[in-house]
Amino acid sequence: MTEKIKTPIEEKEYIIPLRKSCEKVPRYKKANKAIRTIKEFLVRHMKIRDRDLNKIRLDRYVNEFVWARGIRKPPIRIKVRAFKEGDIVKVELSELPEKLKFKKLREERKEQKLTAIHKKKKAEEKETEAEKKPEETEEEKEKKKEAEEKKSAVVETGIKEAKEIARRTKSQTKIQKQPKHQKRMTLQK
């Protein structure tokens, strides 16, 4: 009945200068200040009313780009693409460096593999549920019994061996520990 009205997505590209704002802070806070500067710049230019920095969502690759050279040497400027959806602004790098491109591709491949594996598991579960037979044949029952007997035999032999080893070590004489420090010659008299 009621349809959600989709707000048009604004997309803008900015080159954000970071040098001046990072000059003012101590070396060990420069990357943090760079991230804050990016957020402040986007709050101002994307016209967020509250000036709330929590409404800016940085992509993890933006963060990695800023922190790539460490906390003391953030980049001088950064080129980003900002998307405004309602009140929230999502920010991503407009041009990924080679290192981050490879990282992003690798992670996408991992996600694809995981989703493929997940789909296969679901399909197998559905097949097994459909293929369940109400009665098992006698051969299958015998095979299951044999497998269970083998498992129990292996466990029993392991327990017996452990007991035998414990009995042997118990009967052996204990090695006397040598003192850590030699006694002083004057005290030995």
C-alpha atoms as an extended CHARMM CRD file, in Angstrom:
* protein
*
       189  EXT
         1         1  MET       CA              0.0000000000        0.0000000000        0.0000000000  PROA      1               0.0000000000
         2         2  THR       CA              2.5830000000        2.5170000000        1.1160000000  PROA      2               0.0000000000
         3         3  GLU       CA              5.6820000000        2.5980000000       -1.0140000000  PROA      3               0.0000000000
         4         4  LYS       CA              8.9930000000        3.7990000000        0.2690000000  PROA      4               0.0000000000
         5         5  ILE       CA             10.1190000000        6.8730000000       -1.5530000000  PROA      5               0.0000000000
         6         6  LYS       CA             13.6990000000        6.4010000000       -2.6310000000  PROA      6               0.0000000000
         7         7  THR       CA             15.8040000000        9.4980000000       -2.3260000000  PROA      7               0.0000000000
         8         8  PRO       CA             18.0720000000       10.0890000000       -5.2750000000  PROA      8               0.0000000000
         9         9  ILE       CA             21.6490000000        9.1190000000       -4.6140000000  PROA      9               0.0000000000
        10        10  GLU       CA             24.0630000000       11.9910000000       -4.9480000000  PROA      10              0.0000000000
        11        11  GLU       CA             27.5140000000       11.0510000000       -6.1610000000  PROA      11              0.0000000000
        12        12  LYS       CA             30.4360000000       13.4550000000       -6.0430000000  PROA      12              0.0000000000
        13        13  GLU       CA             34.1740000000       13.1510000000       -6.3890000000  PROA      13              0.0000000000
        14        14  TYR       CA             36.5320000000       15.1850000000       -4.2280000000  PROA      14              0.0000000000
        15        15  ILE       CA             40.2620000000       15.6640000000       -3.8080000000  PROA      15              0.0000000000
        16        16  ILE       CA             40.6870000000       16.2880000000       -0.0930000000  PROA      16              0.0000000000
        17        17  PRO       CA             43.8310000000       18.1380000000        1.0610000000  PROA      17              0.0000000000
        18        18  LEU       CA             45.2720000000       16.7190000000        4.2720000000  PROA      18              0.0000000000
        19        19  ARG       CA             48.6350000000       18.4710000000        4.6020000000  PROA      19              0.0000000000
        20        20  LYS       CA             47.6150000000       21.6170000000        6.5030000000  PROA      20              0.0000000000
        21        21  SER       CA             45.4390000000       19.8670000000        9.0390000000  PROA      21              0.0000000000
        22        22  CYS       CA             48.0790000000       17.2110000000        9.7430000000  PROA      22              0.0000000000
        23        23  GLU       CA             50.8900000000       19.7400000000       10.1990000000  PROA      23              0.0000000000
        24        24  LYS       CA             49.3070000000       21.0510000000       13.3940000000  PROA      24              0.0000000000
        25        25  VAL       CA             49.2100000000       17.7850000000       15.3170000000  PROA      25              0.0000000000
        26        26  PRO       CA             52.0310000000       15.7160000000       16.8330000000  PROA      26              0.0000000000
        27        27  ARG       CA             53.5780000000       12.9540000000       14.7150000000  PROA      27              0.0000000000
        28        28  TYR       CA             51.9230000000       10.1290000000       16.6050000000  PROA      28              0.0000000000
        29        29  LYS       CA             48.4100000000       11.4780000000       15.8570000000  PROA      29              0.0000000000
        30        30  LYS       CA             48.6800000000       12.3870000000       12.1670000000  PROA      30              0.0000000000
        31        31  ALA       CA             46.7850000000        9.4510000000       10.6200000000  PROA      31              0.0000000000
        32        32  ASN       CA             43.9540000000        9.8500000000       13.1180000000  PROA      32              0.0000000000
        33        33  LYS       CA             43.7420000000       13.5460000000       12.2820000000  PROA      33              0.0000000000
        34        34  ALA       CA             43.7360000000       12.7310000000        8.5480000000  PROA      34              0.0000000000
        35        35  ILE       CA             40.7080000000       10.4530000000        8.9740000000  PROA      35              0.0000000000
        36        36  ARG       CA             38.9310000000       13.1140000000       11.0250000000  PROA      36              0.0000000000
        37        37  THR       CA             39.7880000000       15.7400000000        8.3940000000  PROA      37              0.0000000000
        38        38  ILE       CA             38.2770000000       13.6020000000        5.6270000000  PROA      38              0.0000000000
        39        39  LYS       CA             35.0730000000       13.2630000000        7.6210000000  PROA      39              0.0000000000
        40        40  GLU       CA             34.9210000000       16.9860000000        8.4350000000  PROA      40              0.0000000000
        41        41  PHE       CA             35.5000000000       17.9020000000        4.7860000000  PROA      41              0.0000000000
        42        42  LEU       CA             32.7040000000       15.6150000000        3.6190000000  PROA      42              0.0000000000
        43        43  VAL       CA             30.2950000000       16.8320000000        6.3170000000  PROA      43              0.0000000000
        44        44  ARG       CA             30.8540000000       20.3620000000        5.1030000000  PROA      44              0.0000000000
        45        45  HSD       CA             30.6810000000       19.6480000000        1.3580000000  PROA      45              0.0000000000
        46        46  MET       CA             27.9090000000       17.0260000000        1.3190000000  PROA      46              0.0000000000
        47        47  LYS       CA             25.6940000000       19.3780000000        3.3660000000  PROA      47              0.0000000000
        48        48  ILE       CA             24.9300000000       17.3130000000        6.4310000000  PROA      48              0.0000000000
        49        49  ARG       CA             22.8650000000       19.5050000000        8.7330000000  PROA      49              0.0000000000
        50        50  ASP       CA             23.9410000000       18.2280000000       12.1310000000  PROA      50              0.0000000000
        51        51  ARG       CA             27.6410000000       18.2760000000       11.2690000000  PROA      51              0.0000000000
        52        52  ASP       CA             27.5960000000       14.7560000000       12.7300000000  PROA      52              0.0000000000
        53        53  LEU       CA             30.7610000000       12.8360000000       11.8290000000  PROA      53              0.0000000000
        54        54  ASN       CA             29.0320000000        9.5310000000       12.6090000000  PROA      54              0.0000000000
        55        55  LYS       CA             26.9460000000        9.9270000000        9.4470000000  PROA      55              0.0000000000
        56        56  ILE       CA             30.0690000000        9.5170000000        7.3140000000  PROA      56              0.0000000000
        57        57  ARG       CA             30.8950000000        5.8750000000        6.4960000000  PROA      57              0.0000000000
        58        58  LEU       CA             34.4210000000        5.3670000000        5.2120000000  PROA      58              0.0000000000
        59        59  ASP       CA             35.1850000000        2.3210000000        3.0980000000  PROA      59              0.0000000000
        60        60  ARG       CA             37.8570000000        0.1330000000        4.6450000000  PROA      60              0.0000000000
        61        61  TYR       CA             40.1430000000        0.7750000000        1.6680000000  PROA      61              0.0000000000
        62        62  VAL       CA             40.0590000000        4.5170000000        2.3980000000  PROA      62              0.0000000000
        63        63  ASN       CA             41.1920000000        3.7300000000        5.9130000000  PROA      63              0.0000000000
        64        64  GLU       CA             43.9160000000        1.3670000000        4.6720000000  PROA      64              0.0000000000
        65        65  PHE       CA             45.1270000000        3.9600000000        2.1670000000  PROA      65              0.0000000000
        66        66  VAL       CA             45.5010000000        6.5880000000        4.8940000000  PROA      66              0.0000000000
        67        67  TRP       CA             47.2240000000        4.1730000000        7.2880000000  PROA      67              0.0000000000
        68        68  ALA       CA             49.3940000000        2.4460000000        4.6380000000  PROA      68              0.0000000000
        69        69  ARG       CA             52.5210000000        4.4590000000        5.4970000000  PROA      69              0.0000000000
        70        70  GLY       CA             51.9250000000        4.3750000000        9.2230000000  PROA      70              0.0000000000
        71        71  ILE       CA             50.5760000000        6.7770000000       11.7980000000  PROA      71              0.0000000000
        72        72  ARG       CA             53.2830000000        9.3860000000       11.2090000000  PROA      72              0.0000000000
        73        73  LYS       CA             53.0720000000        9.7950000000        7.4260000000  PROA      73              0.0000000000
        74        74  PRO       CA             49.5290000000        9.9600000000        6.0520000000  PROA      74              0.0000000000
        75        75  PRO       CA             49.1370000000       10.9970000000        2.3900000000  PROA      75              0.0000000000
        76        76  ILE       CA             49.1520000000       14.6810000000        1.4800000000  PROA      76              0.0000000000
        77        77  ARG       CA             45.8550000000       14.4550000000       -0.4050000000  PROA      77              0.0000000000
        78        78  ILE       CA             43.2840000000       11.7920000000       -1.1500000000  PROA      78              0.0000000000
        79        79  LYS       CA             40.8410000000       11.4200000000       -4.0210000000  PROA      79              0.0000000000
        80        80  VAL       CA             37.4900000000        9.9730000000       -2.9370000000  PROA      80              0.0000000000
        81        81  ARG       CA             34.0280000000        9.3310000000       -4.3190000000  PROA      81              0.0000000000
        82        82  ALA       CA             31.1250000000       10.1160000000       -1.9660000000  PROA      82              0.0000000000
        83        83  PHE       CA             27.5780000000        8.7480000000       -2.2330000000  PROA      83              0.0000000000
        84        84  LYS       CA             24.7970000000       10.3890000000       -0.2370000000  PROA      84              0.0000000000
        85        85  GLU       CA             21.8430000000        8.1480000000        0.6240000000  PROA      85              0.0000000000
        86        86  GLY       CA             19.4330000000       10.0690000000        2.8170000000  PROA      86              0.0000000000
        87        87  ASP       CA             21.5150000000       11.4090000000        5.7100000000  PROA      87              0.0000000000
        88        88  ILE       CA             24.3240000000        8.8590000000        5.4400000000  PROA      88              0.0000000000
        89        89  VAL       CA             27.3420000000        9.4640000000        3.2220000000  PROA      89              0.0000000000
        90        90  LYS       CA             29.3570000000        6.4850000000        2.0320000000  PROA      90              0.0000000000
        91        91  VAL       CA             32.9130000000        7.1790000000        0.9340000000  PROA      91              0.0000000000
        92        92  GLU       CA             35.2670000000        5.0650000000       -1.1790000000  PROA      92              0.0000000000
        93        93  LEU       CA             38.5390000000        5.6290000000       -2.9820000000  PROA      93              0.0000000000
        94        94  SER       CA             38.0900000000        6.7480000000       -6.5670000000  PROA      94              0.0000000000
        95        95  GLU       CA             41.3570000000        5.1770000000       -7.7180000000  PROA      95              0.0000000000
        96        96  LEU       CA             42.6520000000        2.1660000000       -5.8290000000  PROA      96              0.0000000000
        97        97  PRO       CA             46.4450000000        1.7450000000       -5.7470000000  PROA      97              0.0000000000
        98        98  GLU       CA             47.8010000000       -1.5460000000       -7.1280000000  PROA      98              0.0000000000
        99        99  LYS       CA             48.3610000000       -3.0790000000       -3.7020000000  PROA      99              0.0000000000
       100       100  LEU       CA             44.7800000000       -2.4710000000       -2.6170000000  PROA      100             0.0000000000
       101       101  LYS       CA             43.4030000000       -3.6410000000       -5.9970000000  PROA      101             0.0000000000
       102       102  PHE       CA             45.0150000000       -7.0350000000       -5.5220000000  PROA      102             0.0000000000
       103       103  LYS       CA             43.7720000000       -7.2100000000       -1.9430000000  PROA      103             0.0000000000
       104       104  LYS       CA             40.2120000000       -6.3690000000       -2.9900000000  PROA      104             0.0000000000
       105       105  LEU       CA             40.2390000000       -8.9570000000       -5.7900000000  PROA      105             0.0000000000
       106       106  ARG       CA             41.5810000000      -11.6100000000       -3.4370000000  PROA      106             0.0000000000
       107       107  GLU       CA             38.8300000000      -10.9150000000       -0.8960000000  PROA      107             0.0000000000
       108       108  GLU       CA             36.1380000000      -10.9900000000       -3.5920000000  PROA      108             0.0000000000
       109       109  ARG       CA             37.4020000000      -14.3880000000       -4.7600000000  PROA      109             0.0000000000
       110       110  LYS       CA             37.3180000000      -15.6800000000       -1.1870000000  PROA      110             0.0000000000
       111       111  GLU       CA             33.7270000000      -14.5000000000       -0.7980000000  PROA      111             0.0000000000
       112       112  GLN       CA             32.7370000000      -16.1590000000       -4.0780000000  PROA      112             0.0000000000
       113       113  LYS       CA             34.3120000000      -19.4410000000       -2.9880000000  PROA      113             0.0000000000
       114       114  LEU       CA             32.5880000000      -19.2800000000        0.3840000000  PROA      114             0.0000000000
       115       115  THR       CA             29.2050000000      -18.5990000000       -1.1890000000  PROA      115             0.0000000000
       116       116  ALA       CA             29.7320000000      -21.4480000000       -3.6690000000  PROA      116             0.0000000000
       117       117  ILE       CA             30.6380000000      -23.8300000000       -0.8390000000  PROA      117             0.0000000000
       118       118  HSD       CA             27.6450000000      -22.6530000000        1.1790000000  PROA      118             0.0000000000
       119       119  LYS       CA             25.3210000000      -23.2510000000       -1.7960000000  PROA      119             0.0000000000
       120       120  LYS       CA             26.7780000000      -26.7390000000       -2.3150000000  PROA      120             0.0000000000
       121       121  LYS       CA             26.2080000000      -27.6300000000        1.3400000000  PROA      121             0.0000000000
       122       122  LYS       CA             22.5950000000      -26.4900000000        1.1770000000  PROA      122             0.0000000000
       123       123  ALA       CA             22.0380000000      -28.4970000000       -2.0020000000  PROA      123             0.0000000000
       124       124  GLU       CA             23.5990000000      -31.6010000000       -0.4200000000  PROA      124             0.0000000000
       125       125  GLU       CA             21.4360000000      -31.2350000000        2.6860000000  PROA      125             0.0000000000
       126       126  LYS       CA             18.3180000000      -31.0360000000        0.5450000000  PROA      126             0.0000000000
       127       127  GLU       CA             19.3990000000      -34.1170000000       -1.4320000000  PROA      127             0.0000000000
       128       128  THR       CA             20.1220000000      -36.1470000000        1.6950000000  PROA      128             0.0000000000
       129       129  GLU       CA             16.7560000000      -35.2420000000        3.1720000000  PROA      129             0.0000000000
       130       130  ALA       CA             15.0150000000      -36.2880000000       -0.0370000000  PROA      130             0.0000000000
       131       131  GLU       CA             17.0160000000      -39.5090000000       -0.3580000000  PROA      131             0.0000000000
       132       132  LYS       CA             16.4510000000      -40.7730000000        3.1810000000  PROA      132             0.0000000000
       133       133  LYS       CA             14.9500000000      -44.2330000000        3.0180000000  PROA      133             0.0000000000
       134       134  PRO       CA             12.5790000000      -45.4680000000        5.7190000000  PROA      134             0.0000000000
       135       135  GLU       CA             14.2840000000      -48.8810000000        5.9600000000  PROA      135             0.0000000000
       136       136  GLU       CA             17.9510000000      -49.7710000000        5.7060000000  PROA      136             0.0000000000
       137       137  THR       CA             19.0970000000      -52.9910000000        4.1110000000  PROA      137             0.0000000000
       138       138  GLU       CA             20.7230000000      -55.6880000000        6.2210000000  PROA      138             0.0000000000
       139       139  GLU       CA             24.1010000000      -55.1780000000        4.5540000000  PROA      139             0.0000000000
       140       140  GLU       CA             24.1520000000      -51.5250000000        5.5410000000  PROA      140             0.0000000000
       141       141  LYS       CA             23.2520000000      -52.4080000000        9.1210000000  PROA      141             0.0000000000
       142       142  GLU       CA             26.0860000000      -54.9530000000        9.2750000000  PROA      142             0.0000000000
       143       143  LYS       CA             28.5660000000      -52.4320000000        7.8520000000  PROA      143             0.0000000000
       144       144  LYS       CA             27.5610000000      -49.8760000000       10.4750000000  PROA      144             0.0000000000
       145       145  LYS       CA             27.9600000000      -52.4270000000       13.2680000000  PROA      145             0.0000000000
       146       146  GLU       CA             31.4220000000      -53.4280000000       11.9870000000  PROA      146             0.0000000000
       147       147  ALA       CA             32.4860000000      -49.7930000000       11.7940000000  PROA      147             0.0000000000
       148       148  GLU       CA             31.3000000000      -49.1650000000       15.3590000000  PROA      148             0.0000000000
       149       149  GLU       CA             33.1160000000      -52.2780000000       16.5940000000  PROA      149             0.0000000000
       150       150  LYS       CA             36.3440000000      -51.1630000000       14.9040000000  PROA      150             0.0000000000
       151       151  LYS       CA             36.0770000000      -47.7460000000       16.5210000000  PROA      151             0.0000000000
       152       152  SER       CA             35.4800000000      -49.2140000000       19.9530000000  PROA      152             0.0000000000
       153       153  ALA       CA             38.3990000000      -51.6610000000       19.4870000000  PROA      153             0.0000000000
       154       154  VAL       CA             40.7420000000      -48.8100000000       18.5540000000  PROA      154             0.0000000000
       155       155  VAL       CA             39.6660000000      -46.8310000000       21.6040000000  PROA      155             0.0000000000
       156       156  GLU       CA             40.1440000000      -49.8210000000       23.8980000000  PROA      156             0.0000000000
       157       157  THR       CA             43.6410000000      -50.5700000000       22.5730000000  PROA      157             0.0000000000
       158       158  GLY       CA             44.5850000000      -46.9060000000       23.0200000000  PROA      158             0.0000000000
       159       159  ILE       CA             43.4320000000      -47.0130000000       26.6400000000  PROA      159             0.0000000000
       160       160  LYS       CA             45.3510000000      -50.2440000000       27.2810000000  PROA      160             0.0000000000
       161       161  GLU       CA             48.5470000000      -48.8090000000       25.7970000000  PROA      161             0.0000000000
       162       162  ALA       CA             48.2160000000      -45.6680000000       27.8970000000  PROA      162             0.0000000000
       163       163  LYS       CA             47.7930000000      -47.7480000000       31.0640000000  PROA      163             0.0000000000
       164       164  GLU       CA             50.8330000000      -49.8790000000       30.1710000000  PROA      164             0.0000000000
       165       165  ILE       CA             52.9850000000      -46.7900000000       29.6060000000  PROA      165             0.0000000000
       166       166  ALA       CA             51.8080000000      -45.2980000000       32.8950000000  PROA      166             0.0000000000
       167       167  ARG       CA             52.6220000000      -48.5400000000       34.7280000000  PROA      167             0.0000000000
       168       168  ARG       CA             56.1450000000      -48.6440000000       33.2370000000  PROA      168             0.0000000000
       169       169  THR       CA             56.9600000000      -45.0560000000       34.0930000000  PROA      169             0.0000000000
       170       170  LYS       CA             55.6270000000      -45.5220000000       37.6100000000  PROA      170             0.0000000000
       171       171  SER       CA             57.8970000000      -48.4760000000       38.3100000000  PROA      171             0.0000000000
       172       172  GLN       CA             61.0270000000      -46.7290000000       37.0400000000  PROA      172             0.0000000000
       173       173  THR       CA             63.1960000000      -44.9870000000       39.5810000000  PROA      173             0.0000000000
       174       174  LYS       CA             62.8700000000      -41.2870000000       39.5680000000  PROA      174             0.0000000000
       175       175  ILE       CA             65.8840000000      -39.2710000000       38.4760000000  PROA      175             0.0000000000
       176       176  GLN       CA             67.1640000000      -37.0690000000       41.2420000000  PROA      176             0.0000000000
       177       177  LYS       CA             67.2250000000      -33.4290000000       40.3640000000  PROA      177             0.0000000000
       178       178  GLN       CA             70.5140000000      -31.6190000000       40.6660000000  PROA      178             0.0000000000
       179       179  PRO       CA             70.4250000000      -28.4250000000       42.6390000000  PROA      179             0.0000000000
       180       180  LYS       CA             70.3440000000      -25.2310000000       40.6490000000  PROA      180             0.0000000000
       181       181  HSD       CA             73.2420000000      -23.7210000000       42.5740000000  PROA      181             0.0000000000
       182       182  GLN       CA             76.2640000000      -25.4370000000       44.0970000000  PROA      182             0.0000000000
       183       183  LYS       CA             76.6380000000      -25.2230000000       47.8120000000  PROA      183             0.0000000000
       184       184  ARG       CA             79.2940000000      -22.9290000000       49.1100000000  PROA      184             0.0000000000
       185       185  MET       CA             82.4740000000      -24.7180000000       50.1480000000  PROA      185             0.0000000000
       186       186  THR       CA             82.5130000000      -23.2540000000       53.6380000000  PROA      186             0.0000000000
       187       187  LEU       CA             79.0350000000      -24.5310000000       54.3770000000  PROA      187             0.0000000000
       188       188  GLN       CA             79.7910000000      -28.1020000000       53.2910000000  PROA      188             0.0000000000
       189       189  LYS       CA             82.0410000000      -28.8790000000       56.2720000000  PROA      189             0.0000000000
